[in-house]
Amino acid sequence: MMHGDKEFSRRYHDSLKHDLKFYERNKGVAFTIPFLTWTPEHSQNKDRARYTHIEASHSAIMVVVDRGKAGEVMAAASKAGAMGGTIMHGHGAGVPADYYFPLMIEALKDIVLIVSTLDKVDPIRLSITEALELKEVGSGVIYSLPVIESNGLYENSSVERQEAQ
């Protein structure tokens, strides 16, 4: 994760296209999510209104579930039209749920990241939510963030290849 302005983001994505050839399969995926600085004065409704419209072509869907359930997430997402995703294994750093003297037991989590076009986001989220029963307390969390620029997505690979040459 890096922080930068629009110009930095554009140069970074151009570099990925030219130098690392992200347009080729299995080279990686990079995307930009708008990130705003929060200050107490931004919490007023009048200030929030100017951040409500963000032009995004894709969305990053993040799913956090118990370790071992990432395969179920990907199966549900694929069924709804997702073309792939990234699975990361996380280890809780917060206060553990249970203490067993003299051991401390912390929950292990799977984090699944899926970048998809906007038209597929709702079906993918619904499919995952239903398949993993995410409306049940403690079963997991799903959320999405707007993606304003991306490299390495299969659906963009032919365009990225042409731009890189």
KAMONOR-V919173 format. One record per residue. N is the residue number from 1. RES is the residue in three letters. PSI is psi in degrees with one decimal (NA if undefined). Layout:
N_RES_PSI ; N_RES_PSI
This chain:
1_MET_131.9 ; 2_MET_153.8 ; 3_HIS_137.2 ; 4_GLY_164.9 ; 5_ASP_-177.7 ; 6_LYS_-39.7 ; 7_GLU_-43.0 ; 8_PHE_-44.0 ; 9_SER_-43.5 ; 10_ARG_-46.3 ; 11_ARG_-39.2 ; 12_TYR_-48.0 ; 13_HIS_-37.8 ; 14_ASP_-41.6 ; 15_SER_-41.2 ; 16_LEU_-39.8 ; 17_LYS_-47.2 ; 18_HIS_-49.8 ; 19_ASP_-43.1 ; 20_LEU_-4.4 ; 21_LYS_51.1 ; 22_PHE_-13.0 ; 23_TYR_-12.6 ; 24_GLU_149.4 ; 25_ARG_142.7 ; 26_ASN_26.2 ; 27_LYS_-20.4 ; 28_GLY_171.0 ; 29_VAL_136.7 ; 30_ALA_143.1 ; 31_PHE_159.0 ; 32_THR_129.2 ; 33_ILE_132.3 ; 34_PRO_134.2 ; 35_PHE_121.7 ; 36_LEU_145.4 ; 37_THR_132.1 ; 38_TRP_132.2 ; 39_THR_159.1 ; 40_PRO_-35.7 ; 41_GLU_-20.8 ; 42_HIS_-11.4 ; 43_SER_-8.5 ; 44_GLN_141.7 ; 45_ASN_-38.2 ; 46_LYS_-33.9 ; 47_ASP_-33.6 ; 48_ARG_-31.2 ; 49_ALA_-33.5 ; 50_ARG_-9.3 ; 51_TYR_5.1 ; 52_THR_-24.4 ; 53_HIS_111.8 ; 54_ILE_125.3 ; 55_GLU_111.4 ; 56_ALA_140.0 ; 57_SER_-20.1 ; 58_HIS_173.1 ; 59_SER_143.0 ; 60_ALA_116.2 ; 61_ILE_122.7 ; 62_MET_131.6 ; 63_VAL_127.6 ; 64_VAL_118.2 ; 65_VAL_170.1 ; 66_ASP_148.7 ; 67_ARG_134.6 ; 68_GLY_-9.0 ; 69_LYS_2.7 ; 70_ALA_-35.5 ; 71_GLY_-39.5 ; 72_GLU_-38.9 ; 73_VAL_-48.3 ; 74_MET_-37.4 ; 75_ALA_-44.8 ; 76_ALA_-39.7 ; 77_ALA_-43.6 ; 78_SER_-39.9 ; 79_LYS_-30.8 ; 80_ALA_2.5 ; 81_GLY_1.8 ; 82_ALA_140.8 ; 83_MET_-4.2 ; 84_GLY_-178.2 ; 85_GLY_175.1 ; 86_THR_130.6 ; 87_ILE_127.8 ; 88_MET_142.9 ; 89_HIS_126.5 ; 90_GLY_158.6 ; 91_HIS_122.0 ; 92_GLY_138.0 ; 93_ALA_-0.5 ; 94_GLY_-162.0 ; 95_VAL_125.6 ; 96_PRO_152.8 ; 97_ALA_-36.9 ; 98_ASP_145.4 ; 99_TYR_129.6 ; 100_TYR_112.7 ; 101_PHE_132.9 ; 102_PRO_17.8 ; 103_LEU_149.2 ; 104_MET_123.4 ; 105_ILE_122.7 ; 106_GLU_145.5 ; 107_ALA_140.1 ; 108_LEU_141.6 ; 109_LYS_154.0 ; 110_ASP_137.2 ; 111_ILE_123.8 ; 112_VAL_129.6 ; 113_LEU_124.9 ; 114_ILE_123.8 ; 115_VAL_123.3 ; 116_SER_159.8 ; 117_THR_154.2 ; 118_LEU_-34.2 ; 119_ASP_-18.0 ; 120_LYS_-9.6 ; 121_VAL_-51.3 ; 122_ASP_-46.6 ; 123_PRO_-38.2 ; 124_ILE_-47.3 ; 125_ARG_-43.2 ; 126_LEU_-44.6 ; 127_SER_-44.6 ; 128_ILE_-45.1 ; 129_THR_-43.8 ; 130_GLU_-46.0 ; 131_ALA_-36.8 ; 132_LEU_7.8 ; 133_GLU_51.5 ; 134_LEU_-9.1 ; 135_LYS_-12.7 ; 136_GLU_138.5 ; 137_VAL_131.0 ; 138_GLY_4.5 ; 139_SER_-15.7 ; 140_GLY_177.9 ; 141_VAL_139.5 ; 142_ILE_136.3 ; 143_TYR_164.0 ; 144_SER_152.9 ; 145_LEU_146.5 ; 146_PRO_142.2 ; 147_VAL_120.0 ; 148_ILE_-13.8 ; 149_GLU_144.3 ; 150_SER_157.6 ; 151_ASN_145.2 ; 152_GLY_-1.1 ; 153_LEU_136.9 ; 154_TYR_-41.2 ; 155_GLU_-19.2 ; 156_ASN_-1.1 ; 157_SER_-38.8 ; 158_SER_-37.8 ; 159_VAL_-45.8 ; 160_GLU_-38.5 ; 161_ARG_-43.8 ; 162_GLN_-41.3 ; 163_GLU_-30.1 ; 164_ALA_-19.3 ; 165_GLN_NA
